[in-house]
Amino acid sequence: MAEGRIKRITDKGFGFIETGTDKDMFFHSSAVTNGRFDELREGQRVSYDVGRGPKGPRAENVQVI
């Protein structure tokens, strides 16, 4: 599993994870596995699996560390 920090969360049910590279990782609220999307906060450390979405890479199995 990869690790990063929540960079931004939207009120539309998705967010972005800082990956340590120049590209942020998109994630959808349905990808959060150990809690609820509305409990996530910017700056929290998370682990995730890299998956493939219709518009490119996306985070799956997002878990707060």
PyMOL CGO cylinders between C-alpha atoms (Angstrom):
from pymol import cmd
from pymol.cgo import CYLINDER

trace = [
    CYLINDER, 0.00, 0.00, 0.00, 1.12, 3.54, -0.75, 0.3, 1, 1, 1, 1, 1, 1,
    CYLINDER, 1.12, 3.54, -0.75, 0.92, 6.34, 1.80, 0.3, 1, 1, 1, 1, 1, 1,
    CYLINDER, 0.92, 6.34, 1.80, 0.20, 10.06, 1.59, 0.3, 1, 1, 1, 1, 1, 1,
    CYLINDER, 0.20, 10.06, 1.59, -1.69, 12.94, 3.19, 0.3, 1, 1, 1, 1, 1, 1,
    CYLINDER, -1.69, 12.94, 3.19, -5.14, 14.26, 2.43, 0.3, 1, 1, 1, 1, 1, 1,
    CYLINDER, -5.14, 14.26, 2.43, -4.55, 17.44, 0.43, 0.3, 1, 1, 1, 1, 1, 1,
    CYLINDER, -4.55, 17.44, 0.43, -8.10, 18.51, -0.32, 0.3, 1, 1, 1, 1, 1, 1,
    CYLINDER, -8.10, 18.51, -0.32, -11.63, 17.27, 0.33, 0.3, 1, 1, 1, 1, 1, 1,
    CYLINDER, -11.63, 17.27, 0.33, -14.66, 18.56, -1.53, 0.3, 1, 1, 1, 1, 1, 1,
    CYLINDER, -14.66, 18.56, -1.53, -18.32, 18.70, -0.54, 0.3, 1, 1, 1, 1, 1, 1,
    CYLINDER, -18.32, 18.70, -0.54, -19.12, 16.69, -3.68, 0.3, 1, 1, 1, 1, 1, 1,
    CYLINDER, -19.12, 16.69, -3.68, -17.81, 13.40, -2.28, 0.3, 1, 1, 1, 1, 1, 1,
    CYLINDER, -17.81, 13.40, -2.28, -14.25, 13.21, -3.52, 0.3, 1, 1, 1, 1, 1, 1,
    CYLINDER, -14.25, 13.21, -3.52, -10.78, 14.40, -2.59, 0.3, 1, 1, 1, 1, 1, 1,
    CYLINDER, -10.78, 14.40, -2.59, -7.10, 14.35, -3.42, 0.3, 1, 1, 1, 1, 1, 1,
    CYLINDER, -7.10, 14.35, -3.42, -4.11, 12.77, -1.69, 0.3, 1, 1, 1, 1, 1, 1,
    CYLINDER, -4.11, 12.77, -1.69, -0.59, 14.24, -1.78, 0.3, 1, 1, 1, 1, 1, 1,
    CYLINDER, -0.59, 14.24, -1.78, 1.61, 11.40, -2.99, 0.3, 1, 1, 1, 1, 1, 1,
    CYLINDER, 1.61, 11.40, -2.99, 5.05, 12.96, -2.63, 0.3, 1, 1, 1, 1, 1, 1,
    CYLINDER, 5.05, 12.96, -2.63, 5.34, 13.37, -6.39, 0.3, 1, 1, 1, 1, 1, 1,
    CYLINDER, 5.34, 13.37, -6.39, 4.14, 16.16, -8.67, 0.3, 1, 1, 1, 1, 1, 1,
    CYLINDER, 4.14, 16.16, -8.67, 0.80, 14.36, -9.18, 0.3, 1, 1, 1, 1, 1, 1,
    CYLINDER, 0.80, 14.36, -9.18, -1.95, 14.15, -6.55, 0.3, 1, 1, 1, 1, 1, 1,
    CYLINDER, -1.95, 14.15, -6.55, -4.09, 11.01, -6.32, 0.3, 1, 1, 1, 1, 1, 1,
    CYLINDER, -4.09, 11.01, -6.32, -7.87, 11.33, -6.79, 0.3, 1, 1, 1, 1, 1, 1,
    CYLINDER, -7.87, 11.33, -6.79, -10.20, 9.35, -4.51, 0.3, 1, 1, 1, 1, 1, 1,
    CYLINDER, -10.20, 9.35, -4.51, -13.97, 8.98, -4.23, 0.3, 1, 1, 1, 1, 1, 1,
    CYLINDER, -13.97, 8.98, -4.23, -15.89, 8.76, -0.96, 0.3, 1, 1, 1, 1, 1, 1,
    CYLINDER, -15.89, 8.76, -0.96, -16.77, 5.13, -1.71, 0.3, 1, 1, 1, 1, 1, 1,
    CYLINDER, -16.77, 5.13, -1.71, -13.02, 4.25, -1.54, 0.3, 1, 1, 1, 1, 1, 1,
    CYLINDER, -13.02, 4.25, -1.54, -12.78, 5.00, 2.21, 0.3, 1, 1, 1, 1, 1, 1,
    CYLINDER, -12.78, 5.00, 2.21, -12.72, 1.64, 4.02, 0.3, 1, 1, 1, 1, 1, 1,
    CYLINDER, -12.72, 1.64, 4.02, -12.08, 2.25, 7.73, 0.3, 1, 1, 1, 1, 1, 1,
    CYLINDER, -12.08, 2.25, 7.73, -14.29, 5.17, 8.59, 0.3, 1, 1, 1, 1, 1, 1,
    CYLINDER, -14.29, 5.17, 8.59, -16.55, 7.65, 6.93, 0.3, 1, 1, 1, 1, 1, 1,
    CYLINDER, -16.55, 7.65, 6.93, -15.70, 10.18, 4.25, 0.3, 1, 1, 1, 1, 1, 1,
    CYLINDER, -15.70, 10.18, 4.25, -17.13, 13.07, 6.28, 0.3, 1, 1, 1, 1, 1, 1,
    CYLINDER, -17.13, 13.07, 6.28, -14.72, 12.24, 9.14, 0.3, 1, 1, 1, 1, 1, 1,
    CYLINDER, -14.72, 12.24, 9.14, -11.62, 12.79, 6.97, 0.3, 1, 1, 1, 1, 1, 1,
    CYLINDER, -11.62, 12.79, 6.97, -9.61, 15.98, 7.48, 0.3, 1, 1, 1, 1, 1, 1,
    CYLINDER, -9.61, 15.98, 7.48, -7.02, 17.70, 5.35, 0.3, 1, 1, 1, 1, 1, 1,
    CYLINDER, -7.02, 17.70, 5.35, -3.50, 16.79, 6.48, 0.3, 1, 1, 1, 1, 1, 1,
    CYLINDER, -3.50, 16.79, 6.48, -4.43, 13.30, 7.77, 0.3, 1, 1, 1, 1, 1, 1,
    CYLINDER, -4.43, 13.30, 7.77, -2.08, 10.48, 6.83, 0.3, 1, 1, 1, 1, 1, 1,
    CYLINDER, -2.08, 10.48, 6.83, -3.69, 7.71, 4.81, 0.3, 1, 1, 1, 1, 1, 1,
    CYLINDER, -3.69, 7.71, 4.81, -2.70, 4.50, 3.08, 0.3, 1, 1, 1, 1, 1, 1,
    CYLINDER, -2.70, 4.50, 3.08, -4.25, 3.43, -0.21, 0.3, 1, 1, 1, 1, 1, 1,
    CYLINDER, -4.25, 3.43, -0.21, -4.01, 1.10, -3.16, 0.3, 1, 1, 1, 1, 1, 1,
    CYLINDER, -4.01, 1.10, -3.16, -3.49, 2.54, -6.63, 0.3, 1, 1, 1, 1, 1, 1,
    CYLINDER, -3.49, 2.54, -6.63, -6.33, 1.62, -8.96, 0.3, 1, 1, 1, 1, 1, 1,
    CYLINDER, -6.33, 1.62, -8.96, -7.47, 2.69, -12.39, 0.3, 1, 1, 1, 1, 1, 1,
    CYLINDER, -7.47, 2.69, -12.39, -10.50, 4.90, -12.99, 0.3, 1, 1, 1, 1, 1, 1,
    CYLINDER, -10.50, 4.90, -12.99, -12.12, 6.16, -16.19, 0.3, 1, 1, 1, 1, 1, 1,
    CYLINDER, -12.12, 6.16, -16.19, -9.93, 9.30, -16.15, 0.3, 1, 1, 1, 1, 1, 1,
    CYLINDER, -9.93, 9.30, -16.15, -6.66, 7.74, -14.95, 0.3, 1, 1, 1, 1, 1, 1,
    CYLINDER, -6.66, 7.74, -14.95, -5.18, 6.53, -11.65, 0.3, 1, 1, 1, 1, 1, 1,
    CYLINDER, -5.18, 6.53, -11.65, -7.23, 6.76, -8.47, 0.3, 1, 1, 1, 1, 1, 1,
    CYLINDER, -7.23, 6.76, -8.47, -6.87, 5.69, -4.86, 0.3, 1, 1, 1, 1, 1, 1,
    CYLINDER, -6.87, 5.69, -4.86, -8.81, 2.68, -3.62, 0.3, 1, 1, 1, 1, 1, 1,
    CYLINDER, -8.81, 2.68, -3.62, -9.09, 1.17, -0.13, 0.3, 1, 1, 1, 1, 1, 1,
    CYLINDER, -9.09, 1.17, -0.13, -8.26, 4.51, 1.52, 0.3, 1, 1, 1, 1, 1, 1,
    CYLINDER, -8.26, 4.51, 1.52, -7.53, 4.05, 5.24, 0.3, 1, 1, 1, 1, 1, 1,
    CYLINDER, -7.53, 4.05, 5.24, -6.53, 6.55, 7.91, 0.3, 1, 1, 1, 1, 1, 1,
    CYLINDER, -6.53, 6.55, 7.91, -3.17, 5.64, 9.47, 0.3, 1, 1, 1, 1, 1, 1,
]
cmd.load_cgo(trace, "trace")
